[in-house]
Amino acid sequence: MKFVIRAGGIGTRLWPFSRKSQPKQFHAFEGDRTMIQEAFHRVDPIASDVDRYVSTGAAHGDLVLEQLPQLDREHLIVEPALRNTGPAVGLECLLLEHYNPGCTIASLGSDHHIGKPEEFCRLLSAAEDALVSYQDSLILIGVKPWKAETGYGYIQKSAVFHVAQEEPIYEVGGFKEKPDTETAKEWFESGDYLWNSNMFVWRADT
């Protein structure tokens, strides 16, 4: 599996702390490591350096290499223009499929706090296993809500279609955008919804 850390955002919701010259993923919020360093090293147990890539905008390529000196320069994917997540993911898939035909990609964010990194790695491994049987599937990593939150997008769970490493993998019932307070409470209490983390596992050719 190839691991791509997406670091192209400019963090407008945290301005002025997050600036165009140094967006939030290049800052440290907990401990000494910046968020991109945390994201890069979070997958240490399951990823070798040769399988790790970083995708970022042209303005931040040098900053990525400065903060991640172990990253091979050839594994820096430079987005020619910032067009948000969809085009960034498309570019990484095209490039990695060209150089690594048939590879699986874990497309991961660079600005998340993940309090259980071991569990996160286990879920990524389970997703990779599921793709052996379901090569055309697109697998999303959801977050179990711990409160009724109006600021996040949600994934509605449907039926379990596969179990990998004893982890149920659900069909997606739907994607829901940021709800009002009452709807968020209903979704939270139902147990049928996950927060959308915007992180994915899939085959590059798919």
Sequence and secondary structure as in RCSB ss.txt:
>XXXX:A:sequence
MKFVIRAGGIGTRLWPFSRKSQPKQFHAFEGDRTMIQEAFHRVDPIASDVDRYVSTGAAHGDLVLEQLPQLDREH
LIVEPALRNTGPAVGLECLLLEHYNPGCTIASLGSDHHIGKPEEFCRLLSAAEDALVSYQDSLILIGVKPWKAET
GYGYIQKSAVFHVAQEEPIYEVGGFKEKPDTETAKEWFESGDYLWNSNMFVWRADT
>XXXX:A:secstr
 EEEEE     GGGTTTS SSS GGGS SSSSS HHHHHHHHTTTT  GGGEEEEEEGGGHHHHHHH TTS GGG
EEEESS   HHHHHHHHHHHHHHHSTT EEEEEESS   S HHHHHHHHHHHHHHHHH TT EEEEEE  SS  S
SS EEEEEEEEEEETTEEEEEEEEEE    HHHHHHHHHHT EEEEEEEEEEES  
